[in-house]
């Protein structure tokens, strides 16, 4: 809003005749309303995607830790390299990765619900304190 106000003042100082004769009457209100709507949309989008971001990052992190070793082992075995690393360990790590995804979804979802309930409880508590 400060940027829109500054641009409008700058235009009114630099081009006063144009501002009086050609500037739409409700331009300031329309621009301010559009900026409020844009701000609301971006904040809502950030709030919604922040839970999503956590799920994606945790899933990728656990995939790199648990699932990639088996793939690398299979690739090196295909190329003819032999390691002391047992393939059973790779299979166990891959199974752990597959079973961690529902746990990640559950924990992130329960944290989000707990945070919403906590803020609602505080809001009701503050409202009914008087």
MMTF fields as JSON, N, C-alpha, C and O atoms, coordinates in Angstrom:
{
  "mmtfVersion": "1.0.0",
  "mmtfProducer": "UNKNOWN",
  "numBonds": 519,
  "numAtoms": 520,
  "numGroups": 130,
  "numChains": 1,
  "numModels": 1,
  "chainsPerModel": [1],
  "groupsPerChain": [130],
  "chainIdList": ["A"],
  "bondAtomList": [4, 2, 8, 6, 12, 10, 16, 14, 20, 18, 24, 22, 28, 26, 32, 30, 36, 34, 40, 38, 44, 42, 48, 46, 52, 50, 56, 54, 60, 58, 64, 62, 68, 66, 72, 70, 76, 74, 80, 78, 84, 82, 88, 86, 92, 90, 96, 94, 100, 98, 104, 102, 108, 106, 112, 110, 116, 114, 120, 118, 124, 122, 128, 126, 132, 130, 136, 134, 140, 138, 144, 142, 148, 146, 152, 150, 156, 154, 160, 158, 164, 162, 168, 166, 172, 170, 176, 174, 180, 178, 184, 182, 188, 186, 192, 190, 196, 194, 200, 198, 204, 202, 208, 206, 212, 210, 216, 214, 220, 218, 224, 222, 228, 226, 232, 230, 236, 234, 240, 238, 244, 242, 248, 246, 252, 250, 256, 254, 260, 258, 264, 262, 268, 266, 272, 270, 276, 274, 280, 278, 284, 282, 288, 286, 292, 290, 296, 294, 300, 298, 304, 302, 308, 306, 312, 310, 316, 314, 320, 318, 324, 322, 328, 326, 332, 330, 336, 334, 340, 338, 344, 342, 348, 346, 352, 350, 356, 354, 360, 358, 364, 362, 368, 366, 372, 370, 376, 374, 380, 378, 384, 382, 388, 386, 392, 390, 396, 394, 400, 398, 404, 402, 408, 406, 412, 410, 416, 414, 420, 418, 424, 422, 428, 426, 432, 430, 436, 434, 440, 438, 444, 442, 448, 446, 452, 450, 456, 454, 460, 458, 464, 462, 468, 466, 472, 470, 476, 474, 480, 478, 484, 482, 488, 486, 492, 490, 496, 494, 500, 498, 504, 502, 508, 506, 512, 510, 516, 514],
  "bondOrderList": [1, 1, 1, 1, 1, 1, 1, 1, 1, 1, 1, 1, 1, 1, 1, 1, 1, 1, 1, 1, 1, 1, 1, 1, 1, 1, 1, 1, 1, 1, 1, 1, 1, 1, 1, 1, 1, 1, 1, 1, 1, 1, 1, 1, 1, 1, 1, 1, 1, 1, 1, 1, 1, 1, 1, 1, 1, 1, 1, 1, 1, 1, 1, 1, 1, 1, 1, 1, 1, 1, 1, 1, 1, 1, 1, 1, 1, 1, 1, 1, 1, 1, 1, 1, 1, 1, 1, 1, 1, 1, 1, 1, 1, 1, 1, 1, 1, 1, 1, 1, 1, 1, 1, 1, 1, 1, 1, 1, 1, 1, 1, 1, 1, 1, 1, 1, 1, 1, 1, 1, 1, 1, 1, 1, 1, 1, 1, 1, 1],
  "groupList": [{"groupName": "UNK", "atomNameList": ["N", "CA", "C", "O"], "elementList": ["N", "C", "C", "O"], "formalChargeList": [0, 0, 0, 0], "bondAtomList": [1, 0, 2, 1, 3, 2], "bondOrderList": [1, 1, 2], "singleLetterCode": "X", "chemCompType": "L-PEPTIDE LINKING"}],
  "groupTypeList": [0, 0, 0, 0, 0, 0, 0, 0, 0, 0, 0, 0, 0, 0, 0, 0, 0, 0, 0, 0, 0, 0, 0, 0, 0, 0, 0, 0, 0, 0, 0, 0, 0, 0, 0, 0, 0, 0, 0, 0, 0, 0, 0, 0, 0, 0, 0, 0, 0, 0, 0, 0, 0, 0, 0, 0, 0, 0, 0, 0, 0, 0, 0, 0, 0, 0, 0, 0, 0, 0, 0, 0, 0, 0, 0, 0, 0, 0, 0, 0, 0, 0, 0, 0, 0, 0, 0, 0, 0, 0, 0, 0, 0, 0, 0, 0, 0, 0, 0, 0, 0, 0, 0, 0, 0, 0, 0, 0, 0, 0, 0, 0, 0, 0, 0, 0, 0, 0, 0, 0, 0, 0, 0, 0, 0, 0, 0, 0, 0, 0],
  "groupIdList": [1, 2, 3, 4, 5, 6, 7, 8, 9, 10, 11, 12, 13, 14, 15, 16, 17, 18, 19, 20, 21, 22, 23, 24, 25, 26, 27, 28, 29, 30, 31, 32, 33, 34, 35, 36, 37, 38, 39, 40, 41, 42, 43, 44, 45, 46, 47, 48, 49, 50, 51, 52, 53, 54, 55, 56, 57, 58, 59, 60, 61, 62, 63, 64, 65, 66, 67, 68, 69, 70, 71, 72, 73, 74, 75, 76, 77, 78, 79, 80, 81, 82, 83, 84, 85, 86, 87, 88, 89, 90, 91, 92, 93, 94, 95, 96, 97, 98, 99, 100, 101, 102, 103, 104, 105, 106, 107, 108, 109, 110, 111, 112, 113, 114, 115, 116, 117, 118, 119, 120, 121, 122, 123, 124, 125, 126, 127, 128, 129, 130],
  "secStructList": [7, 2, 2, 2, 2, 2, 2, 2, 2, 2, 2, 2, 2, 2, 7, 2, 2, 2, 2, 2, 2, 6, 1, 7, 6, 6, 2, 2, 2, 2, 2, 2, 2, 2, 2, 2, 2, 2, 2, 2, 2, 2, 2, 2, 2, 2, 2, 2, 2, 2, 2, 2, 2, 2, 2, 2, 2, 2, 2, 2, 2, 2, 2, 2, 2, 2, 6, 2, 2, 2, 2, 2, 2, 2, 2, 2, 2, 2, 2, 6, 7, 7, 7, 1, 1, 7, 2, 2, 2, 2, 2, 2, 2, 2, 2, 2, 2, 2, 2, 2, 2, 2, 2, 2, 2, 2, 2, 2, 2, 2, 2, 2, 2, 2, 2, 2, 2, 2, 2, 2, 2, 2, 2, 2, 2, 2, 2, 2, 7, 7],
  "xCoordList": [0.828, 0.0, 0.867, 0.533, 1.975, 2.849, 3.445, 3.612, 3.764, 4.297, 3.242, 3.554, 2.005, 0.936, 0.688, 0.48, 0.707, 0.515, 1.668, 1.457, 2.89, 4.06, 4.027, 4.361, 3.627, 3.537, 2.464, 2.661, 1.335, 0.272, 0.711, 0.422, 1.395, 1.893, 2.935, 2.948, 3.799, 4.831, 4.186, 4.608, 3.164, 2.464, 1.75, 1.737, 1.157, 0.444, 1.397, 1.006, 2.638, 3.618, 4.261, 4.454, 4.592, 5.281, 4.331, 4.706, 3.117, 2.149, 0.821, -0.151, 0.751, -0.485, -1.672, -2.81, -1.421, -2.524, -3.102, -4.32, -2.234, -2.707, -3.504, -4.548, -3.021, -3.721, -5.115, -6.045, -5.275, -6.589, -7.54, -8.749, -6.995, -7.893, -8.072, -9.158, -7.066, -7.132, -7.156, -7.506, -6.804, -6.756, -8.174, -8.992, -8.467, -9.805, -10.074, -9.17, -11.321, -11.703, -11.495, -11.065, -11.793, -11.722, -10.466, -10.438, -9.43, -8.214, -7.538, -7.081, -7.466, -6.804, -7.53, -6.888, -8.828, -9.599, -9.473, -9.361, -9.492, -9.377, -7.998, -7.891, -6.944, -5.583, -5.407, -4.81, -5.915, -5.807, -6.556, -6.05, -7.735, -8.495, -7.779, -7.747, -7.21, -6.472, -5.247, -4.925, -4.566, -3.401, -3.805, -3.093, -4.941, -5.424, -5.786, -5.451, -6.456, -6.834, -5.589, -5.509, -4.618, -3.368, -2.625, -2.099, -2.585, -1.926, -2.629, -1.974, -3.95, -4.712, -4.469, -4.291, -4.462, -4.223, -2.82, -2.649, -1.82, -0.448, -0.236, 0.458, -0.816, -0.681, -1.398, -0.89, -2.578, -3.307, -2.544, -2.447, -2.008, -1.228, 0.018, 0.358, 0.7, 1.867, 1.524, 2.279, 0.368, -0.055, -0.365, 0.0, -1.03, -1.41, -0.192, -0.06, 0.689, 1.837, 2.941, 3.773, 2.986, 4.011, 3.812, 4.813, 2.612, 2.497, 2.991, 3.749, 2.545, 2.959, 4.473, 5.042, 5.159, 6.617, 7.307, 8.286, 6.807, 7.404, 7.282, 8.234, 6.132, 5.932, 6.868, 7.48, 6.985, 7.857, 9.313, 10.021, 9.759, 11.161, 11.488, 12.547, 10.603, 10.851, 10.83, 11.644, 9.913, 9.844, 11.102, 11.643, 11.564, 12.786, 13.999, 14.85, 14.084, 15.212, 15.268, 16.33, 14.138, 14.134, 14.337, 14.89, 13.897, 14.165, 15.667, 16.211, 16.333, 17.779, 18.541, 19.546, 18.081, 18.781, 18.528, 19.461, 17.283, 16.93, 16.796, 17.096, 16.363, 16.07, 17.21, 17.363, 17.998, 19.062, 20.165, 20.681, 20.557, 21.622, 21.322, 22.224, 20.086, 19.74, 19.88, 20.378, 19.453, 19.568, 21.027, 21.396, 21.845, 23.274, 23.919, 24.748, 23.539, 24.065, 23.687, 24.522, 22.45, 22.003, 22.747, 23.132, 22.952, 23.689, 25.126, 25.615, 25.801, 27.187, 27.277, 28.231, 26.299, 26.274, 26.075, 26.67, 25.242, 25.021, 26.29, 26.565, 27.064, 28.311, 29.458, 30.514, 29.273, 30.283, 31.107, 32.021, 30.823, 31.554, 30.931, 29.708, 31.773, 31.284, 31.712, 32.832, 30.783, 31.038, 30.777, 30.14, 31.276, 30.989, 29.595, 29.118, 28.964, 27.641, 26.619, 26.535, 25.857, 24.882, 23.619, 23.142, 23.063, 21.826, 20.639, 19.679, 20.689, 19.586, 19.449, 18.337, 20.573, 20.533, 19.851, 19.061, 20.152, 19.506, 18.007, 17.23, 17.588, 16.157, 15.452, 14.327, 16.115, 15.524, 15.391, 14.361, 16.426, 16.358, 15.248, 14.549, 15.091, 14.024, 12.636, 11.72, 12.487, 11.213, 10.948, 9.807, 11.994, 11.841, 11.377, 10.515, 11.945, 11.525, 10.051, 9.32, 9.618, 8.212, 7.264, 6.15, 7.695, 6.819, 6.891, 6.023, 7.901, 8.003, 7.078, 6.679, 6.731, 5.884, 4.535, 4.164, 3.782, 2.527, 2.745, 1.918, 3.861, 4.163, 4.411, 3.954, 5.132, 5.39, 4.074, 3.845, 3.206, 1.924, 1.094, 0.471, 1.092, 0.314, 0.863, 0.1, 2.181, 2.769, 2.595, 2.27, 2.807, 2.643, 1.177, 0.879, 0.268, -1.16, -1.616, -2.412, -1.12, -1.527, -0.923, -1.541, 0.281, 0.878, 0.059, -0.144, -0.407, -1.211, -2.542, -2.968, -3.197, -4.459, -4.248, -5.068, -3.15, -2.865, -2.627, -3.068, -1.938, -1.671, -2.963, -3.146, -3.858, -5.135, -5.981, -6.571, -6.046, -6.819, -6.238, -6.975, -4.9, -4.252, -4.592, -4.888, -4.554, -4.87, -6.353, -6.702, -7.225, -8.646, -8.924, -9.736, -8.246, -8.43, -7.971, -8.641, -6.833, -6.359, -7.308, -7.539, -7.85, -8.775, -10.037, -10.51, -10.589, -11.773, -11.457, -12.266, -10.282, -9.9, -9.773, -10.237, -9.159, -9.024, -10.383, -10.627, -11.248, -12.555, -13.421, -14.166, -13.337, -14.208, -13.548, -14.134, -12.343, -11.695, -12.462, -12.521, -13.04, -13.771, -15.038, -15.804],
  "yCoordList": [-1.196, 0.0, 1.253, 2.246, 1.203, 2.378, 2.66, 3.819, 1.609, 1.801, 2.425, 3.329, 1.958, 2.529, 3.988, 4.812, 4.319, 5.705, 6.574, 7.703, 6.053, 6.82, 7.071, 8.166, 6.069, 6.249, 7.281, 8.117, 7.22, 8.189, 9.607, 10.541, 9.779, 11.113, 11.609, 12.783, 10.706, 11.083, 11.531, 12.526, 10.802, 11.198, 12.527, 13.349, 12.742, 14.011, 15.19, 16.316, 14.963, 16.052, 16.276, 17.418, 15.189, 15.321, 15.719, 16.485, 15.203, 15.475, 15.924, 15.17, 17.125, 17.527, 17.722, 17.437, 18.195, 18.432, 17.101, 16.942, 16.157, 14.844, 14.17, 13.573, 14.258, 13.615, 14.201, 13.469, 15.497, 16.108, 15.813, 15.7, 15.689, 15.557, 14.116, 13.777, 13.267, 11.929, 10.779, 9.657, 11.026, 9.953, 9.552, 10.405, 8.226, 7.786, 8.142, 8.146, 8.435, 8.919, 7.866, 8.206, 6.602, 5.543, 4.685, 3.562, 5.192, 4.404, 4.03, 2.897, 4.939, 4.643, 3.539, 2.63, 3.594, 2.558, 1.202, 0.176, 1.203, -0.053, -0.677, -1.879, 0.136, -0.375, -0.876, -1.931, -0.142, -0.576, -1.886, -2.776, -2.011, -3.253, -4.424, -5.523, -4.197, -5.256, -5.675, -6.861, -4.716, -5.052, -5.847, -6.766, -5.5, -6.258, -7.683, -8.628, -7.852, -9.193, -10.01, -11.189, -9.387, -10.08, -10.501, -11.612, -9.629, -9.955, -11.109, -12.013, -11.081, -12.158, -13.489, -14.518, -13.467, -14.699, -15.251, -16.456, -14.375, -14.836, -15.37, -16.37, -14.727, -15.228, -16.557, -17.453, -16.687, -17.952, -19.057, -20.179, -18.731, -19.709, -20.123, -21.306, -19.172, -19.505, -20.364, -21.268, -20.086, -20.881, -22.317, -23.267, -22.465, -23.805, -24.575, -25.762, -23.934, -24.628, -24.905, -25.776, -24.185, -24.412, -25.825, -26.474, -26.327, -27.682, -28.625, -29.559, -28.359, -29.108, -29.115, -30.162, -27.96, -27.873, -28.81, -29.47, -28.867, -29.741, -31.203, -31.97, -31.586, -32.978, -33.328, -34.396, -32.448, -32.718, -32.827, -33.74, -31.904, -31.925, -33.156, -33.758, -33.533, -34.731, -35.99, -36.891, -36.056, -37.225, -37.345, -38.439, -36.24, -36.265, -36.623, -37.403, -36.065, -36.359, -37.842, -38.458, -38.422, -39.837, -40.729, -41.822, -40.278, -41.034, -41.078, -42.13, -39.931, -39.903, -40.744, -41.367, -40.769, -41.524, -43.023, -43.815, -43.428, -44.837, -45.548, -46.739, -44.876, -45.578, -45.507, -46.415, -44.464, -44.309, -45.365, -45.823, -45.779, -46.794, -48.079, -48.647, -48.544, -49.755, -49.523, -50.393, -48.381, -48.081, -47.982, -48.463, -47.368, -47.263, -48.64, -48.952, -49.464, -50.828, -51.637, -52.352, -51.526, -52.243, -51.733, -52.523, -50.423, -49.861, -50.362, -50.779, -50.324, -50.804, -52.299, -52.762, -53.06, -54.496, -54.754, -55.678, -53.942, -54.058, -53.738, -54.359, -52.77, -52.387, -53.348, -53.248, -54.279, -55.291, -55.051, -55.827, -54.024, -53.764, -54.55, -54.645, -55.109, -55.859, -55.119, -54.62, -55.068, -54.402, -55.376, -56.415, -55.02, -55.811, -55.501, -56.16, -54.52, -54.066, -55.12, -55.504, -55.576, -56.633, -56.068, -55.012, -56.756, -56.261, -56.307, -55.557, -57.183, -57.241, -55.944, -55.522, -55.31, -54.034, -52.982, -52.18, -52.985, -52.061, -52.293, -51.34, -53.584, -53.884, -53.441, -52.942, -53.625, -53.193, -51.676, -51.153, -50.959, -49.493, -49.018, -48.05, -49.694, -49.334, -49.577, -48.779, -50.663, -50.919, -49.878, -49.453, -49.466, -48.416, -47.123, -46.423, -46.808, -45.606, -45.677, -44.699, -46.831, -46.977, -46.873, -46.369, -47.342, -47.278, -45.934, -45.637, -45.122, -43.807, -42.767, -41.825, -42.912, -41.9, -41.715, -40.568, -42.758, -42.525, -41.893, -41.108, -42.235, -41.638, -40.144, -39.353, -39.756, -38.326, -37.595, -36.531, -38.163, -37.521, -37.373, -36.336, -38.415, -38.369, -37.324, -36.541, -37.305, -36.365, -34.919, -34.059, -34.644, -33.273, -32.858, -31.723, -33.755, -33.438, -33.218, -32.317, -34.034, -33.858, -32.592, -31.947, -32.223, -30.97, -29.784, -28.824, -29.845, -28.752, -28.64, -27.539, -29.782, -29.762, -29.25, -28.491, -29.664, -29.22, -27.719, -27.042, -27.194, -25.766, -24.977, -23.925, -25.477, -24.798, -24.832, -23.82, -25.993, -26.106, -25.211, -24.599, -25.135, -24.302, -22.833, -22.132, -22.354, -20.955, -20.671, -19.596, -21.606, -21.416, -21.375, -20.576, -22.24, -22.253, -20.929, -20.378, -20.416, -19.125, -17.99, -17.082, -18.04, -16.989, -16.998, -15.941, -18.193, -18.267, -17.861, -17.214, -18.243, -17.892, -16.383, -15.819, -15.733, -14.268, -13.572, -12.534, -14.152, -13.523, -13.609, -12.676, -14.72, -14.92, -14.584, -14.842, -14.014, -13.644, -12.558, -12.579, -11.628, -10.55, -11.079, -10.327],
  "zCoordList": [0.0, 0.0, 0.0, -0.646, 0.723, 0.752, -0.622, -1.002, -1.364, -2.712, -3.62, -4.395, -3.538, -4.363, -4.01, -4.901, -2.723, -2.304, -2.777, -3.221, -2.683, -3.128, -4.629, -5.083, -5.4, -6.858, -7.201, -8.083, -6.505, -6.771, -6.423, -7.171, -5.314, -4.95, -5.945, -6.316, -6.366, -7.337, -8.648, -9.237, -9.11, -10.331, -10.162, -11.078, -8.997, -8.795, -8.703, -9.012, -8.285, -8.224, -9.593, -10.011, -10.288, -11.573, -12.707, -13.594, -12.677, -13.744, -13.132, -13.18, -12.56, -11.876, -12.817, -12.443, -14.013, -14.95, -15.435, -15.519, -15.749, -16.192, -15.087, -15.353, -13.842, -12.718, -12.524, -12.184, -12.731, -12.538, -13.691, -13.489, -14.897, -16.036, -16.528, -16.999, -16.438, -17.039, -16.032, -16.398, -14.813, -13.815, -13.416, -13.072, -13.462, -13.049, -11.584, -10.749, -11.305, -9.986, -8.891, -7.789, -9.179, -8.174, -8.301, -7.798, -8.964, -9.189, -7.873, -7.724, -6.932, -5.649, -4.902, -4.374, -4.845, -4.161, -4.828, -4.157, -6.152, -6.893, -6.683, -6.441, -6.775, -6.573, -5.145, -4.933, -4.17, -2.771, -2.547, -1.865, -3.103, -2.982, -3.635, -3.081, -4.798, -5.481, -4.674, -4.606, -4.065, -3.245, -1.997, -1.593, -1.387, -0.236, -0.641, 0.073, -1.759, -2.224, -2.561, -2.219, -3.23, -3.567, -2.303, -2.229, -1.324, -0.056, 0.646, 1.164, 0.665, 1.284, 0.579, 1.231, -0.753, -1.509, -1.266, -1.075, -1.272, -1.064, 0.346, 0.524, 1.344, 2.713, 2.898, 3.573, 2.3, 2.383, 1.667, 2.163, 0.505, -0.248, 0.526, 0.558, 1.146, 1.955, 3.144, 3.502, 3.772, 4.918, 4.498, 5.191, 3.379, 2.913, 2.432, 2.73, 1.705, 1.129, 2.132, 1.883, 3.281, 4.288, 4.868, 5.168, 5.039, 5.527, 4.467, 4.728, 3.275, 2.064, 1.906, 1.598, 2.11, 1.979, 2.965, 2.615, 4.181, 5.192, 4.784, 4.925, 4.285, 3.862, 2.714, 2.718, 1.743, 0.595, 1.022, 0.597, 1.858, 2.279, 3.124, 2.947, 4.03, 4.828, 3.972, 4.172, 3.029, 2.149, 1.297, 1.14, 0.753, -0.058, 0.798, 0.37, 1.99, 2.882, 3.235, 3.14, 3.641, 3.989, 2.77, 2.89, 1.601, 0.376, 0.101, -0.235, 0.245, -0.001, 1.012, 0.669, 2.24, 3.273, 3.142, 3.277, 2.882, 2.954, 1.612, 1.532, 0.572, -0.682, -1.692, -2.51, -1.649, -2.64, -2.49, -3.51, -1.267, -1.185, -1.95, -2.565, -1.926, -2.664, -4.168, -4.881, -4.648, -6.08, -6.507, -7.577, -5.684, -6.005, -5.991, -6.846, -5.018, -4.947, -6.188, -6.743, -6.616, -7.821, -9.05, -9.912, -9.138, -10.276, -10.309, -11.359, -9.169, -9.135, -9.392, -10.017, -8.917, -9.187, -10.674, -11.228, -11.324, -12.761, -13.539, -14.566, -13.054, -13.719, -13.428, -14.052, -12.491, -12.23, -10.981, -10.698, -10.238, -9.001, -7.857, -7.753, -7.003, -5.844, -4.574, -4.467, -3.621, -2.347, -1.205, -1.381, -0.054, 1.142, 1.681, 2.605, 1.112, 1.518, 1.119, -0.047, 2.076, 1.832, 1.193, 1.61, 0.178, -0.438, 0.511, 0.334, 1.525, 2.483, 3.258, 3.576, 3.566, 4.275, 3.401, 3.896, 2.118, 1.193, 1.104, 1.043, 1.097, 1.056, 2.333, 2.288, 3.465, 4.739, 4.763, 5.19, 4.309, 4.267, 3.325, 3.624, 2.202, 1.273, 1.888, 1.688, 2.625, 3.312, 4.393, 4.58, 5.106, 6.113, 5.448, 5.98, 4.291, 3.568, 3.193, 3.347, 2.704, 2.31, 3.496, 3.36, 4.642, 5.806, 6.531, 7.351, 6.249, 6.893, 6.277, 6.962, 5.016, 4.367, 5.062, 5.312, 5.391, 6.124, 7.494, 7.959, 8.141, 9.445, 9.298, 10.122, 8.254, 7.995, 7.768, 8.343, 6.93, 6.655, 7.93, 8.157, 8.757, 9.989, 10.951, 11.517, 11.14, 12.099, 11.662, 12.481, 10.381, 9.892, 9.973, 10.344, 9.635, 9.723, 11.153, 11.416, 12.087, 13.484, 14.067, 14.914, 13.625, 14.103, 13.62, 14.363, 12.39, 11.846, 12.599, 12.948, 12.849, 13.596, 15.012, 15.528, 15.646, 16.999, 17.031, 17.959, 16.03, 15.979, 15.782, 16.395, 14.932, 14.71, 15.978, 16.355, 16.643, 17.877, 18.957, 19.731, 19.007, 20.013, 19.811, 20.778, 18.567, 18.316, 18.541, 19.029, 18.199, 18.465, 19.963, 20.428, 20.717, 22.163, 22.764, 23.638, 22.301, 22.809, 22.435, 23.233, 21.237, 20.817, 21.671, 22.089, 21.935, 22.789, 24.224, 24.889, 24.692, 26.045, 26.198, 27.19, 25.239, 25.284, 25.146, 25.762, 24.339, 24.116, 25.355, 25.653, 26.087, 27.242, 28.576, 29.627, 28.558, 29.811, 30.555, 31.784, 29.842, 30.502, 31.075, 31.676]
}
